Every structure is written in structure tokens, then in C-alpha cells.
Amino acid sequence: MTVSVKESSAETVSAKILEIRRKITDNSYVDNAVQRIASVLSRQITAQPCRLKEVIYG
């Protein structure tokens, strides 16, 4: 993944933005974040009852 960072003065960029920019250049951080998102989505999908029969059969 390529991340383009626009050069700007440190005065106009908050510390939080600088921290996030640093983190997203770290491949292990991004991989871990994607894994966490996938885990949360999987739990949410499997926690919902299957409503396919209701949709098909009314």
C-alpha cells in the first residue's frame, strides 16, 4: 500500500495526525488493524440470526 503524505509545517498539523501518519506507514500496524476490523465484522455477522428463510418464504 502506498501512502502519499503532503508536506506541511508541523504548526498546521496536529500531533494526532502526525501519530496516525506514522502508524499507517507501519505494515504490521495496518495488518493488525485490518485483522481487528475483520474480527469485529465476523462477530457481528455471525451474531445475527439467519433471516434468509423469512425473506424467501415470507
N, C-alpha and C positions, 0 to 999 in steps of 0.2 A: 504494500500500500504506500502510495506516495502522498505526502502531506506538504502542501505549499504554505509557507509561513511568510506573510508580508512583513518586511522590515518596518519597524516603527519604534519610536522612542519609548523608553521604559516609563516615562512620565504618563503617557497616554494609555498604557496597557496595565491593567490591574495585576496584582500578584497572583490572583486566582487563575486568570487567563494564562499567565506565564507558566504556572504549575501544570495546567491542563495541556498546554502545548508540549511541555517536556514529557509528560506521561504518554501522550499519543505517539511519540516517536519511539517509544519502547515497545518492541514487538510482544514481549511477554505480558506487558500490561494490557495491551489490546486483546491478545488471545484470551487472557483471563476474563476480561470484561465481556467478550462475546460469549464465553462459556457460561458466565453467570446469567446473562440475558437469556440464553437458550434454556438453561435450567429453570428459570422462573417461568418462561413461556410454556415449557413442557409440563410443569406442575399445574399451571392454570388450565391448560388444555385437557389434561387427564382428570382434573378435579370436576369438570363439568359433566353432567350426565349426558349420555348419548341421546340426542333428540332426533336422530335420523329417522327412526320409525315413526315418530309423530309427524314429521314433515312429509314422509312418503304415504302413510296410511291415514293421516288426518286424525 
